[in-house]
Amino acid sequence: EILYALGAQQQIVAADTSSLYPEQVSQLPKVGYYRQLSVEGILAMQPTHLFAAMGVGPTEVLTQLSNAGVQVHVFEQARTVAGLLNMIHEIGQRAGLQAQAEQLEKHVKDQLNAIKKINIKPEQRAVFLMSAGERGIMAAGKNTVPNLIMKIAGLRNPYDNIDGFKPVSMESFLAIAPTQVLIAEHRTGGLSASDLCKQPALEKWAQAQGCNLYIVDALLFLGLTPRLPDAVAQFAHILEQ
């Protein structure tokens, strides 16, 4: 997504299956899921560079690609604004697009600065869920993009005592009594918000708080991308409803 934002789309010959934005990326050949890449599939595209987020693999595949002459670039995704800006800077450097990267960094910073401060009500408690089903509830804690979005918007994440995405108990969820619940679209099983509120994991909460559940774009709310300001603006709109 950053490479597209830098104007490098003509140089991109393939993507992994989790790369879905912008829409043009759907027209590219796919080389598998980024954590389960194959040497043959990538080399068939005759690439000179591989750009990937931390967690790409397997490790032996990356080694084989390097040995075959592919320049492998793996970027850390620190879940902070500084982490996003640094990733844009590093990708710009590796792609030879330093000037475009500087412009994109400024654009992201300007957008974040332009987001109007919202009036957080003292009783507001928003929770981001990765799943809520028969296997229980998995919530976003610190060091996640949802946590960063909440922080920028000025709201504390009730689950900032856990690291990453972790299962949480029904008791803790009901004790928090979230005023808003967000869940990633790809983890809903195709159910609507009203249907999800009837599931055992959320039924008691919905009966007590109302079905204030919002299904959100997974890439927007989980990806550390130049669209971070859009995610914060959407979240602020949810809080103000």
N, C-alpha and C positions, 0 to 999 in steps of 0.2 A: 504493500500500500504506500509506503514511503517512497519507493522507487517510482511509482506512478506519479505521486505528488511532485517529485523532482523532475518529471518530464522524461523519464528514461524508458517509457513503454516500448519504444521501437527496439530496444536492446534486450527485452525480456523474451526468451524463447520458450519457456515452460514455467509451470508453477506446481505447488503441491495441492492436494485436495482440500486443504483447509483455507486456501487463499480464494476468497469469494468477492472481494471488493477491490477496485471498482468493477462494475458489471462487465467491462471488456475482458477481465481476467478469465471469465468463463469460456472464452473462445480459445484460450491457450491449451496446448497439450498438458496433461497431468502426469506427474512422475511419482505418484503415491503420496501417502501421508508423511509429513515431515519428520516424524519420529521413527518411521519404518521405510526409509528410502532404499532403493536398490541401485547398485553401481551401473548395471546395464541400462536401466531406464533413463538415468541421467546422462550417461555418456552417449546414448543414442541421439541426444539433442545437440551434441558437439559444443557444449558450453565452454567458455573461457573462465567464467566466475560462477560461484554458488554463494548466494546471500541467504542467510538463515538466522532464525532466533535461537537463543540458548535452549537446549533440549533436543536439537536436531540430532538425528542418528540413523542407525547405530554408529558407534565410534569407528568401527572397522571400515564402514562404508566411506566415511569422511577421509580416513587415511588412504584408502584405495583411490579415491578421487584426486587427492593431492598428489599421489604417486603418478597418476595418469596425466598430470599437468594442469588440473583444474585449480584455480585459486579459490580456496574455501574461506569465506568470511562469516564468522559466527558472532552475533551481537547480543550483549547482555540487555535485558529488559528490566531495569530497576523501576519499580512501580512508583515513580515520582515524576513531577514535571521536569525536573532536571535530568532524570533518566531518559525521558522522551526526547528532550532537546539534544542531549548528548548522542542518542542513537541516530537522530537525523543528521547531526554533524558528522558522525563516523561513517554512516552510509554515503553521505555526500562526498566525503574524502575518498573512500574506496571506489566510488563510481566515477570519480573525476568531475563531480558536479558541486564543487564547494560554494560557488556563488549562489546557485539555486537553493542549496541547503541553508545558507544564511538567510535568504529571503523567506524560506518556509519556517525556519525557527522564529523569525520576527513576526510572521503571520500568526503562528500559534500563540505566541506570547501576547500579541495585540488582542487576539480573540478572547483569551482567558481574562485579560485585564478589562475587556469590554463587558464581560458578563455582569449583569446587575446583581448587586447584593440582595438576597432574598430575606424576607422576614421569617426566620425560623421560629415556630411556636415552641415553647418550652416542653410541651408534651409530645412533640413529634419524634418518632423512632422508626427509621426506615431500615429494612433488612433486605439484603440481596441473597437470593437462594440459587444454587446451581441445580438443585433437585428437591422435590418434595413428593415422595411417593411411598409405596409399600415398604421400601428399604429405609425409610426415614427421611430426615432433613439434612441437607448439606448447605452450609452457609459460607459466605465470603468474610474472611477475617482481615487482619492487616497484611500488608505486602500483596495486595490484589488491586486490580484496576477499579472495581467497585468501591473499595475503601478509599482510594485516591479521589474518586468522583465525589463521594460524600464529604471528604475533607475540604476539597476546593469549594463545594457548595456551602460549607459552614456547619455541617451536621456530623455529630459523632456517630461512628459505627458501633452499635451495641455489641457486636462480636469482635471488637478490636483486641480482645484478650486471646484470640486464637490466631495462628499463623497460616495464611493461605486459605484453601477451601477445605473445610473439615466437617465431618458429621457432628450434629449437635442434637441434644435431647429435646424431646417434645416439651418437657417441663421447662427448660430454659427458654424455649421459643415462646411458650404461653406466658411465662413470667415477664419477658420483655414486652409482650403485648404490642407488637409493631403496629404503627398507624398506617404504614405503607409496606407492601412486600413487592419486590421486583424479582422476576425470574427470567432466565435466558430462554429465548424462543425455541432453541434447538433442544431444550430439556423438558419441554411441556408434553411430549408425546402426541402433539396435535390437538390437545385439549384447549378449550377456551378458558378465560379467566374464571368465569362462573362455574365451569366444570371442575377446574382445579380446586376451587373453594369447597367443593363437595367431597373431595378426596379425604380419607381418614387423617392424613398428615396435616391438613389445613382446616378441616371442618370446624373444630372447636374455636380456633382463632377467628374464622370468618363469622361465626355466630356471635362472638363477643365484640369484634371490632368492625364488622362489616367486610364485605369482599373487596377490600381496597388493594387488589392485586393487579400488577401491571406487567405484561409480557413485553420484553424489550429485545432489541437487536443484539444478538450475542457478540458480533464483531465490534459493534460500537461500544458496548459496555464491558467487554472482556479484553479487547485488544488495545495495546498501548500504541495508538496511531495518531496522526495529525488531526483526526476528528475528535480528539479528547474534549475540546470546547463544546462541540455539538452534544456529546454525552452529558456534560455538566448542565448545559442548557435544558436538555430533555428532563434530567433528574430534577432540576429546579422547578420546571413546569409541573411535574408530578407532585412535588411537595406543596405547590400552591393551589392544587385542585381541592 
